[in-house]
């Protein structure tokens, strides 16, 4: 949500002639949107969306954002911005944000929805919620070690609602919380005739059922999290480790019973004054008796790999990034990653390793809030992909 905001604001900021005086930082005279954001904390802002993922053929959209920040927080940020320390504002609590959005892509996919991210009690309570409807077309290549002879395009029409509520344990960096997710979907190949040509004989019947059906998945979950990052948008040091277990059960409206366990560890270390290292380690395990629908099956999520390209009931991945801060505003980054996906945890070591690497740059567009924005270019196993990136490339809110 915040990434969409920063990218879009960069695109439309040039046209704000009447607000030009609020678009430059008094500390260094550089382009900066901190003052405008704080002075319009309850305002509505329409923002364009640029989608670069080749899995959907790229696309465009628009999001309307509503920032919620009380006067005391605004004043604290304003004082922070005037300090000589260029990063003085990055430790302050971010404002809550609500959003509504609609987007369409080059392969006739579209989505409409909204969400809210709230920080309460000085950040001791954090709430995230979202929902919407989408009609999405994605190529399906198989699950783990089950590979199709050629990909087929799968259409998924789905409505979804998700929520997370986390509470900070007193005098610690630990959070405990609960989650809820509901998805109602209709899945079908865009060309039914292709199924018989591409399905593996041993899995033909089960795959056909999964790829041509209406299905509802509903879950409740528990979350344990440790968070010591100095900023949730563009961390320079600290850690965030999160473990979430979700249970999908008929008693809460799910058509299939299974469990999903997800782990993500984000690490940020300052190596020298101008150089920092980041390391992401993540794994997802779906404990199910049979195959799951494509949208519910874990997938490798690395820069350079299109969405849902490599899926399996057990997925593991890691990515490292080195960032050089050339100045208070500009950064350069190099990164590399690897991931595996399989349906058999006992054969994880034998699964193919999918490797990625790339380069990028960043510009600090809102110093008071700790926002960096830029572009990454990543090479995956099959193609080169570029991304507009705002904040950290790794979701960890």
N, C-alpha and C positions, 0 to 999 in steps of 0.2 A: 504494500500500500504506500509506504513512504517512498519507495524507489520510484513508483509511478509519478508521485508528486514532484520530486526533484527534477527528474528528466523532463517532464512537461514544462515545468516552470522555466527551465533553461531555454526551451524553445520559444516561449511566448514573452520572456522577460524583455527582449530587445524592443518590443512594441509598446512598452509602458512609458511613453514619453512623459506623461504628466507626473509620474512617480519616480522620475530619473534620479532625483536627489537621494532617494531611499535605497537605491540599488548599488551603492558603493560604500565600502567599509571605511569609516573614518580613521581606522588604525593604519591602513596601508594604501587606501585609495583604490583598491581593486574591486571588481565586480563581486557583489555579495548580496544575498537576499535576506539576511538575518533580520534587518530592521523592518523591512516590509512585512515579513511573516509575523513578527511580534506585535506590530501595530494593527494587524488585521486578524487577530487571533480568533475572532468569531465570524469572520467573513466567509463568503462562498467564493471558490476559485475554480473555474473550468480549466481543465488541463488535457492536452493531447497525449495519447499513448502510442508508442511505436513498438510493435512486436517484431522481433528479429528471428525467432526460432524457426528453422527450416522445416520442422515437423508439420507446421500449419501453413507454410508458404508465406510467412511474414504477415503483417497486418497493421491496421490503425484503429484507434478508438478515442474515447474521451472519458475523463473521470471528473466528477465534481467533488471537491474536498471542503470539509468544514473543520477548522481548527478550533479546539476548545482549550483556552489557557486563561487562568485567572490573572487579575491585575498584579498581584504580588509576584507571580512567576515572571510576568513580562518585565517588571522593574528589575528583578534580580538578573535577568538576562541582559538587560540594557546596561546595567552597571558592569557586568562581566565583560561585555563587548568593548568597553572603554579601556580595559586594563592592557598593560603592555604585553602580557602573555598572550600570544596569538591563539592559544588553545584554551583560554580561560573559561569559555562557556561550555566545554564539552562534558563536564561532570554534572551539569544541571539536569533535572528531570525533564524529559521531552513532553510536549503537550499531547493531549489526547486528540485523536483524529477520527472523523467519520467520513465515509466516501460512498458514492454511487458511481457506477461505471457501465459502459457498453463498448464492445469491440467486435470487429469483424476481421477475417483473415483471407489470404489469397486462395485458400482451398475451400472456401464457402463455409467455414466454421464461424460461429458467433457466440457471444456471451453477454449477459446482462446481470448485474447484481450489485451488492453493496456490502459494507462492513464497518466495524468500529474497533478501535484499539484504545483502551482506557487505562490510565494510571491513577490510582487512588491511594490516599493515606501516605503521601510522599513516596509512592512507588511500592509500598508494601503489599498492595493488592493490584494485580494486573489482569485485565479481562480483554479477550479477543473474541470477536464473533464475525461471521460472514455467511452469506447465502446468495443464491442466484440460480439462474437457469442457463444452460448452454446446449448448443447443437454443434458437436465437435467431430471432425473427420481426421482420423489419424491412421497412418500405415501400421499394420500389425505384422510383426516378424516371427512371433512365437514366444513361448515361455521357457526361459532357462535353456535346457538342453533339447527342447522340442523346437526344431527349426522348420519353418515352412519353406517349400521349394522356391517361392517368391512371395513378397509381401502382398497383403490385400488391404484395401482401405476399409476401416471400420467406422460406422457412424454411431455415435453415442449421444442420445438426447437425455439430458439428466437435470434434475433439480437437486439442490443440496443445501444443507445447513450445518455449520460447525461452530463450536464454542470451546473456549478454554478459560478457566478461572484459576489463578495461582495466588497463594498466600505466602508471604515471607515469614520464616521462623524468626522470632525475636533475637536480635544481636548476632545474627549469622548472615551468610550469603546464600542460604538454602531457601528454596521455594518448594512447597507441596501444592498440588492442585488436582483438578478433575477436568475431563474433557468429554465432549459429546459430538457425535457425527451422524448425519442421516443423508443418504443418497438414494434417490429413486430414478432408475435409469432404464432406457430401452436401447438395446444393443443389436445392431444388424450390419452385415457386410453390405457395401454399396453395390456389389455384384454377387448375388447368391451363387451364380454359376461357377464362380472361381473356387468355391470351397472344395469341391471334389477334386479339383486339379492340384491343390496345394497342401491339403491336410495330410499329415503322416498317417498311414494305414492303422497303426496301433492306437492312435489317439483320435481318429476321425470322429467317432460318435460323441466322445466327451467334449472335444473342441467345438463341434457343431452346436451342442447345447449351450455352451458358454457364449458363443459368438452370435447367437440368434435367440435372444430372450429378453423378457422384462424382468427386472430384478431390483430388490430393495436391500440395501445394507444399512444397518443401524447399530451403533455402538455407544458404550460408555467406557471411560478410561481413567487411569491414574497417572499423574505426572510427578516426577522428582527432578529438581533442577538446581544446579549450582551456578551462580553468575557473579563474576567479579570484574567484568569488563568495565573499562573507564567510559565507554560510550556505546549505546546499543546500535548506532548507525554505522559509524566507522571506527571500530575499536583499534587502539594502538597498543594496548596491553591488557592482560587479564584472560579469564577463562569462562567458557560457558559449556556445561555438560548437562544434557537432558536425556532422561530415560522415560519413555511413555509406553504403557501397556493398554491396549484397547481390546474389549471383548464384544464381539458381534453375536447376538443371540436372538432366537425366535421370540423370546419373552419380551423383548423390547422392539419388536417389529422387523427384525432382519429375516430375510428369506434363507440365508445360509449362516451356519454357526462356524466361527473360527476366531482366532485371536491374532493380533498384530502387535509386535514389539518393535519399537524404533529407538535407536540410540544415536545421538550426535554429540561429538565433542569438538568445540572450537577453541583454539589456542592462539594467543597473540603475544609475541615476545619482542621487546625492543633490543636489537643486537648492538647497535651503536646509536648515536644521537639522531642520525638521518636514515637509518636502515632498520626495518622491522621484519619479522618472520611470522607467518601465519600457517597453521596446520589444521586441517579438517579431517576428522575420522568419523565415519557414519556406517550404520548397518540397519537393515530392516529384515524382519523374519515373520512371515505369515504362516501360522500353524493351522493348516487346513487339510481335510481328508482328500480333497480333490482340487482341481484347478479352479482359480478364481476369475471373475471377469477382468478384462484388461485394465479398466480404471482402478480396480482394487488391488492389483498385483504390484508389488514393489518394483522399482526400476532404478537403474544407475542414473544419478543426477550429478553430472560434471559438465563444466564448460567444454564445448566441443562435441557433445553428444546430444542429438535431438531428443525431445521429450518422449519417454516411453519406448525408446529404441531397443534397449536391452532390459528385459524383464525376467523375474524369477521369484520363487517363493522365499529365497534367501539372497540378499544383495548386500555386498560390502564395498566400500569405496573410501579413498583417501585423496587429499589434494593439498599441496604445499604452495605457498605464495611468498615471494620476497618483494617488499615495497621499498623504493628509494625515494625519500622526501627531498626533492631538488630545491624546494623553497617552502615558505609557509603555505603556499597555494598549490604548487604542482608536485605530482608524484608519478613515478613510473613503476610498473609491476611486471614480474615474470612469474609464471605458475606452471605446474605440471600435476597430473593426477592419474589415478588408475582405479578400475573397478571390476567386479566380477558379479555375475548373476547365474543362479542355478536353482533347480527344483529339488535337489538332493544335498542336504547339508553335509553329508558324508563325503561328497565329491567336490566340495568347494575349492579345494586346492587344485583339482584337475580342470576346473572351469577356465575358459579363455579369459585372459586379462585384457581389458579394453583401456588403452592408454591415451592420454590427452596432454597437450601443452599449449602455451600461448603467451602473449604479451598484452599490456594495456597501459593506459595512462589515466590519471585522476586530476580533477581540479576541485579545490575546496570552495563550494558555492555558497555555503551558509555556515560561517565560522561559529556563530553563536550556538548553533544546534549540532555542530560536528558532522555536517553533510559533505561528503565527497561525491563527485559525479564524473563519469568518464566512459571510455569505450574499451572493451576487451576483444581481442581476436584470438580464437582458439582453434586448434587443429585436433580433430578426433580421428577414430579409426577409418572413417569413410570420407569426411569432408571438412572444410574450414567454415567456422561459424563466427559471426560477430555479435556482440551484445552491448547494449547500452546499460551501464552499471551505475547505480547510485548507492552510497553507503558501502557496506561490505558485500562482496559477491556471494557470501554465504548467509542464507536466511537464519536468523537466530533470535528473533524477537519473541 
